[in-house]
Every structure is written in C-alpha cells, then in structure tokens.
C-alpha cells in the first residue's frame, strides 16, 4: 500500500462509500454460494478466526474489521485503486482510492512538493504558481526598463516605455499583440497593442497606489532618472486629482466628476491618469504615486492622448508613440 498523504485526503463520492460500507443485517446474509459454506459454518469459521462468535465471514470491506476471516484487516476493498478527485489543484488533482485507517481516502497520484521557481507549475498544489519566486524577466516585454532601472533593488516593479493604440488602462486591459510592445521592440508605437503588452509575462500593469507600494520599497522615489517620462498605473480618481484609495462603491457618490474621497476604483472613476514620473502635475491625494496627467493629458503632452472627455481619460487613453514613457508593471 502506498504511504498515505493524510493531510491532503479527500472523501470519495458518497456512492462509493455506500457501496463499500453499507450492509444489510448480518443475520439476513445468504449462504456464500452454490456448494459454499452456510452462514452457520461461516460463523464457526469467523469465530475461529477471532472476528467474534456468530459473525459470518464476508467480502473484505474498508471498515477496520477482518471481514473475510483471513487474519488480515482491510487488505483489499472492492473499489481500491479506482480513480478519484482529491480536491487539490494542479498536478495533485487526480488520485486513487485507498483504505486508510478503516476509511476510504483519495490519495493524490502526485503529492505536493515545495514550490519550484520558473517551471510554471503549481508544485505545492495550493492554487498559485511560482509564488514567492523572484521574476525570471526584467518586467518589460522588450527586455529593457526605463524606470526602476536597478533590478536588484526593484525586482518586482518596472517602468516600461512604449506605445499602445488599444484604448483604456483603468480596467485590466488584456494583451492584444502577444506582449509585442515596447520602445526597443519591433513595434515601438504599439500598433494593435494594449497597455498590458508593454509588460512581460508574469507582470501586470500596476493596479494603483497600493499595488506600487506593495512592489516598490521606495514608492515612486528613485523611479525615473530621465526628464519627460510618465509611467501610468490603473489608479482611479473621482476628479480634483483625488485618487480612489477607499472602499466606497456607491455609483451615485463615486463618479469621475464628484471629487469624493474614500471611493473604490470602478469603471466610472476614470478621471485623469496617475503614476510615477519626471513630468506631470503633483496630485494632492494619491498614496505613493507622485504624478498625474492633468485634464485631457495636458500636463504630459504627446504622444499621450486622453480622448475628448475630461472625466473619462483613463478609459479612453492611447499612446501611439514610443517617447514620453509608458506604464508601471508589477510582478503577479
């Protein structure tokens, strides 16, 4: 029998337990078969084997009893070895049924092991891949950083320059050109790319001030050395350069034109862009983020283009050019 992995046992389906554990009264059992021993003789055999006087021998079940009177307990079960689902994730999801301690259990075919970095497998079967591992790339899809350049100091965040022509940054923009953006890549203007295509696989456009604070030990300090660069995040705002750093989701209060404080980010809190940089205005309330775009990106200039609605810039923004910065990318 395989060594049980008791901490990850999952019950087999109810029908299996019924099939293996539910029996009619022992007094109602038929004889063992044509030409076989009667219940009386079986009872004698059971008594001789030590299972208790008057208890007939029967098919071995997973119940901590020597049902077949052979001197062994739970040595086999009608459904032992049947395929089952463990309830774990990743490579530990599939298993086989075994009898462990008088009860049926689903033992994984592959047991959890400590997480291995870089193999993109959930080795410890906790639903996360490569958690706690340092990223294997520098964070930008083209392999070059333009902010947070010192990777040894900032392994979990990068400023990635380049263009994107698919509008919007506030609500997680899906990659559209296979992570083919970047100012030093083959598509510096980002034709057909979203903002997410500036980040490498394993990174995402930073969600906002809290995400930047989590990934950068210095916030925006030390992010950008060159002038004229702005790196946007997915930070929301209700206007007046007040960032959405709270949890209020009331759509009647928290809009792009309300200037309300304590709001959560939503699709309608899209006033202006916020991030780190060496160009742009200083927001009065935005956590660690130190720059904002101003109305219709007037504080950033081209190629930043925030559309024509002064309350909805972060849903409409595009940047059809490589200069002027790009986005902040945080490790997943």
ABEGO torsion letter per residue (X at the ends): XBBBBAAABBBBBAAAAAAAABBBBAAABBBAEBGBBBAAAAAAAAAAAGAEBGBBBBBBBBAGBBAAGAGBBGABBAABGBBBBAGBBEAAABBBBBBBGGBBBBBBABBBBBBBBGAGBBAAGAGBBGBGBBBABAGBAAGBBABGABAAABAABBBBBEBBABBEAABBBBBAAGGABEAABABAAGBGBBAAAABBBGBBBBAEAAAAAAABAAEABGABABBGBBBBBABBBAEGGBBBABABABAAABBAAAGBBGBBBBAABABEBBBBEABEBBBABAEABABBAEBGGAAAEOABBAEABAAAAAAABBBBBABGEEBBBBBX
